[in-house]
Amino acid sequence: MPTSAPGSTHPTAAFFDVDNTIIRGASSFHLARALYQRGFFSTPDLVTFAFHQARYLLLGENKRQIDQVRSRALDLIAGRSVAEVVAIGEEVYDQVLSLRIFPGTQKLLDEHIAAGHQVWLVSATPLEIGQLIARRLGATGALGTVAEHEDGLYTGRLVGDMMHGRAKAAGVRELAERHGIDLPASYAYGDSLNDVTMMQAVGHPCAINPDTRLRRHAKDVGWPIREFRGRRRRVANRGLKTASWAGAAWVLGLVMRSIQRSLKGRTGL
């Protein structure tokens, strides 16, 4: 059970990645699906995103491609209401995400709260969605990717970098300085190598449901490993990649149904 540093006058915190650490799969996929269903973007846009997802799975991460996808996603929400996106996020949490929380991670998070620790979610997901999930879990708050908005509407521009990789560590250190958090006494939890720099920023890093590379790294450096996936571990071992393949399959189904409807309309069947 997590404890606070004895005699410390500074608060202790626990920093949690979200996707595949707290929630099984990719939370952004379920949000994107809900936005698509409400007409935020078209099937071709979804196909484009799925193509980049599949290319990432085959060839690995490419910053230029990530920037392209990010730029297109920001263009799609430009002019949209922040309140509308948050309301959709609330529905997605109630209908999908709340059912995909790992009980083991939930218990660990609750133990930190009971110990009087600050609990922060740190994720590349949009800040508004990260804050929503944090509020529902009883956490202190969230660090996430910030999409600029003016007068309650998204501008289509990003504020700073995506909360990803080294940006997570920078965000945690900045937060710690602002709130006086004792990082050597604090905890961090993640599932992939993208979380390593954040985990290195604290005194008590721990890998949760790690992918192959993080599992290897954690063993090499002596970090504890927690596995909450149970019998699904082999299926989920690729972390976000599993959700990406599922997302690509879902998009393919949408495209096929769209084509079928189009053909039926032309033939009058």
C-alpha positions as CSV (number, residue, x, y, z in Angstrom):
1,M,0.0,0.0,0.0
2,P,1.4,3.4,-0.9
3,T,2.6,5.6,2.0
4,S,3.7,9.2,2.4
5,A,7.3,10.1,3.2
6,P,7.8,10.3,7.0
7,G,8.5,13.8,8.2
8,S,8.0,15.4,4.7
9,T,6.3,18.8,4.7
10,H,5.6,18.6,1.0
11,P,2.7,16.7,-0.5
12,T,3.2,13.3,-2.1
13,A,1.6,12.7,-5.5
14,A,0.7,9.7,-7.7
15,F,0.8,10.2,-11.5
16,F,-1.2,7.7,-13.6
17,D,-1.1,7.3,-17.4
18,V,-4.6,6.6,-18.6
19,D,-4.8,4.3,-21.6
20,N,-4.1,0.6,-20.7
21,T,-3.0,1.7,-17.3
22,I,-6.3,2.8,-15.8
23,I,-8.6,2.1,-18.8
24,R,-8.4,-1.0,-21.1
25,G,-7.6,0.2,-24.6
26,A,-7.5,3.7,-26.1
27,S,-10.0,6.2,-24.6
28,S,-9.5,8.5,-27.6
29,F,-10.8,5.8,-29.9
30,H,-14.1,5.7,-28.1
31,L,-14.3,9.5,-28.0
32,A,-13.6,9.6,-31.8
33,R,-16.3,7.0,-32.4
34,A,-18.8,9.1,-30.6
35,L,-17.8,12.3,-32.4
36,Y,-18.1,10.5,-35.7
37,Q,-21.6,9.3,-34.8
38,R,-22.5,13.0,-34.2
39,G,-21.2,14.2,-37.5
40,F,-18.0,15.9,-36.3
41,F,-16.1,14.3,-39.2
42,S,-16.7,12.1,-42.2
43,T,-16.0,8.4,-43.0
44,P,-13.0,9.4,-45.2
45,D,-11.5,11.3,-42.3
46,L,-11.9,8.2,-40.1
47,V,-10.3,6.0,-42.8
48,T,-7.4,8.4,-43.0
49,F,-6.8,8.1,-39.2
50,A,-7.1,4.3,-39.4
51,F,-4.5,4.3,-42.2
52,H,-2.1,6.2,-40.0
53,Q,-2.8,3.9,-37.1
54,A,-2.1,0.8,-39.2
55,R,1.1,2.4,-40.6
56,Y,2.2,3.1,-37.1
57,L,1.6,-0.5,-36.1
58,L,3.7,-1.8,-39.0
59,L,6.5,0.8,-39.2
60,G,6.6,2.4,-35.7
61,E,6.2,5.9,-34.5
62,N,7.0,8.8,-36.9
63,K,6.9,12.4,-35.6
64,R,6.0,13.8,-39.0
65,Q,3.0,11.5,-39.3
66,I,1.9,12.2,-35.8
67,D,2.1,15.9,-36.5
68,Q,0.0,15.5,-39.7
69,V,-2.7,13.5,-37.9
70,R,-2.7,15.9,-35.0
71,S,-3.1,18.9,-37.4
72,R,-6.0,17.3,-39.3
73,A,-7.8,16.4,-36.0
74,L,-7.4,20.0,-34.8
75,D,-8.8,21.2,-38.1
76,L,-11.9,19.0,-37.7
77,I,-12.8,20.4,-34.3
78,A,-12.2,24.0,-35.2
79,G,-15.3,26.1,-34.4
80,R,-16.8,23.3,-32.4
81,S,-18.1,24.0,-28.8
82,V,-15.9,22.9,-25.9
83,A,-19.1,22.3,-23.9
84,E,-20.4,19.9,-26.6
85,V,-17.3,17.9,-26.7
86,V,-17.2,17.6,-22.9
87,A,-20.9,16.5,-22.8
88,I,-20.1,13.8,-25.4
89,G,-17.2,12.8,-23.2
90,E,-19.5,12.4,-20.2
91,E,-21.7,10.1,-22.3
92,V,-18.7,8.1,-23.5
93,Y,-17.4,7.7,-19.9
94,D,-20.8,6.5,-18.6
95,Q,-21.5,4.1,-21.5
96,V,-18.0,2.8,-22.2
97,L,-15.0,3.9,-20.3
98,S,-16.4,3.3,-16.8
99,L,-16.9,-0.4,-17.8
100,R,-13.3,-0.7,-18.9
101,I,-11.5,0.4,-15.8
102,F,-9.0,-2.1,-14.4
103,P,-10.2,-3.0,-10.9
104,G,-6.6,-3.4,-9.7
105,T,-5.7,0.1,-10.9
106,Q,-8.9,1.5,-9.4
107,K,-7.9,-0.1,-6.0
108,L,-4.4,1.3,-6.2
109,L,-5.7,4.8,-7.1
110,D,-8.1,4.7,-4.2
111,E,-5.3,3.7,-1.8
112,H,-3.4,6.8,-2.8
113,I,-6.4,9.0,-2.2
114,A,-7.0,7.3,1.2
115,A,-3.3,7.9,2.0
116,G,-3.9,11.7,1.5
117,H,-1.8,11.8,-1.7
118,Q,-2.6,14.0,-4.7
119,V,-3.6,11.9,-7.7
120,W,-3.0,13.2,-11.2
121,L,-3.8,11.6,-14.5
122,V,-1.2,12.3,-17.2
123,S,-2.3,11.5,-20.8
124,A,-2.1,12.6,-24.4
125,T,-5.9,12.6,-24.4
126,P,-7.5,16.1,-24.7
127,L,-7.2,17.9,-21.4
128,E,-11.0,18.3,-21.0
129,I,-11.5,14.5,-21.3
130,G,-8.6,13.8,-18.9
131,Q,-10.1,16.2,-16.4
132,L,-13.5,14.5,-16.8
133,I,-12.0,11.1,-16.1
134,A,-10.1,12.4,-13.1
135,R,-13.2,14.0,-11.6
136,R,-15.1,10.7,-12.0
137,L,-12.4,8.8,-10.3
138,G,-12.0,11.2,-7.5
139,A,-8.5,12.2,-8.5
140,T,-7.0,15.7,-7.9
141,G,-6.8,16.6,-11.6
142,A,-5.2,15.9,-15.0
143,L,-2.5,16.9,-17.4
144,G,-3.4,16.5,-21.0
145,T,-3.0,17.8,-24.5
146,V,-4.4,21.3,-24.7
147,A,-6.4,22.4,-27.7
148,E,-6.8,26.2,-27.8
149,H,-10.3,27.6,-27.5
150,E,-11.7,31.2,-27.5
151,D,-15.2,32.1,-26.4
152,G,-16.0,28.5,-25.7
153,L,-15.0,27.4,-29.3
154,Y,-12.0,25.4,-30.4
155,T,-9.7,27.4,-32.7
156,G,-8.0,24.4,-34.3
157,R,-4.6,25.3,-32.8
158,L,-2.7,23.4,-30.1
159,V,-1.2,25.1,-26.9
160,G,2.2,23.6,-26.4
161,D,3.1,20.0,-27.3
162,M,1.0,16.9,-27.1
163,M,1.2,15.4,-23.6
164,H,3.3,12.5,-24.8
165,G,6.7,11.1,-24.1
166,R,9.1,13.7,-22.7
167,A,6.3,16.2,-22.5
168,K,4.8,14.1,-19.7
169,A,7.9,14.4,-17.6
170,A,8.1,18.1,-18.2
171,G,4.5,18.5,-17.2
172,V,4.9,16.5,-14.0
173,R,8.0,18.6,-13.0
174,E,6.2,21.8,-13.7
175,L,3.2,20.7,-11.8
176,A,5.4,19.6,-8.9
177,E,7.1,23.0,-8.8
178,R,3.8,24.8,-8.8
179,H,2.2,22.7,-6.1
180,G,5.3,22.0,-4.0
181,I,5.1,18.2,-4.6
182,D,7.9,16.0,-3.3
183,L,8.9,14.1,-6.4
184,P,11.4,11.7,-4.7
185,A,8.5,10.6,-2.4
186,S,6.0,10.4,-5.2
187,Y,4.8,7.6,-7.5
188,A,4.2,7.2,-11.2
189,Y,2.5,4.4,-13.2
190,G,2.5,3.7,-16.9
191,D,2.2,0.9,-19.5
192,S,4.7,1.8,-22.3
193,L,8.1,3.3,-23.0
194,N,6.3,6.6,-23.7
195,D,5.8,6.8,-19.9
196,V,9.4,6.1,-18.9
197,T,10.6,9.7,-18.6
198,M,7.6,10.5,-16.4
199,M,8.3,7.5,-14.3
200,Q,12.0,8.5,-14.0
201,A,10.9,11.8,-12.5
202,V,9.6,10.3,-9.3
203,G,11.1,8.1,-6.5
204,H,8.6,5.3,-6.9
205,P,8.0,4.3,-10.5
206,C,5.9,1.2,-11.3
207,A,4.9,-0.5,-14.6
208,I,1.3,-1.4,-14.9
209,N,0.2,-3.8,-17.7
210,P,3.5,-3.1,-19.4
211,D,4.0,-3.7,-23.1
212,T,7.0,-5.8,-24.1
213,R,9.6,-3.0,-24.2
214,L,8.5,-1.4,-20.9
215,R,8.5,-4.8,-19.2
216,R,12.0,-5.4,-20.4
217,H,13.1,-2.0,-19.2
218,A,11.4,-2.3,-15.9
219,K,13.2,-5.7,-15.3
220,D,16.5,-4.2,-16.3
221,V,16.3,-1.2,-13.9
222,G,14.5,-3.1,-11.1
223,W,11.1,-1.3,-11.2
224,P,8.1,-3.2,-9.8
225,I,5.6,-4.6,-12.3
226,R,1.8,-4.8,-11.6
227,E,-0.3,-6.9,-14.0
228,F,-4.1,-6.3,-13.8
229,R,-5.1,-7.8,-17.2
230,G,-5.7,-11.3,-15.8
231,R,-6.3,-13.9,-18.5
232,R,-6.5,-11.3,-21.2
233,R,-2.9,-10.4,-20.7
234,R,-1.7,-12.2,-23.8
235,V,-4.4,-10.5,-25.9
236,A,-3.7,-7.1,-24.5
237,N,0.1,-7.4,-24.4
238,R,0.5,-5.0,-27.3
239,G,-1.1,-2.3,-25.2
240,L,-2.6,0.5,-27.4
241,K,-1.8,-1.5,-30.5
242,T,-4.6,-3.9,-29.7
243,A,-7.1,-1.1,-29.5
244,S,-5.7,0.3,-32.7
245,W,-6.3,-2.9,-34.6
246,A,-9.8,-3.0,-33.2
247,G,-10.4,0.6,-34.3
248,A,-9.1,-0.2,-37.8
249,A,-11.5,-3.2,-38.0
250,W,-14.4,-1.0,-36.8
251,V,-13.6,1.7,-39.4
252,L,-13.4,-1.0,-42.2
253,G,-16.9,-2.2,-41.2
254,L,-18.2,1.4,-41.3
255,V,-16.7,1.8,-44.8
256,M,-18.2,-1.4,-46.1
257,R,-21.7,-0.6,-44.7
258,S,-21.4,2.9,-46.2
259,I,-20.6,1.4,-49.6
260,Q,-23.4,-1.1,-49.3
261,R,-25.9,1.6,-48.5
262,S,-24.7,3.7,-51.5
263,L,-25.0,0.7,-53.9
264,K,-28.5,0.0,-52.6
265,G,-29.5,3.6,-53.1
266,R,-28.3,3.5,-56.7
267,T,-29.9,0.2,-57.6
268,G,-33.2,1.0,-55.7
269,L,-32.9,-2.3,-53.8
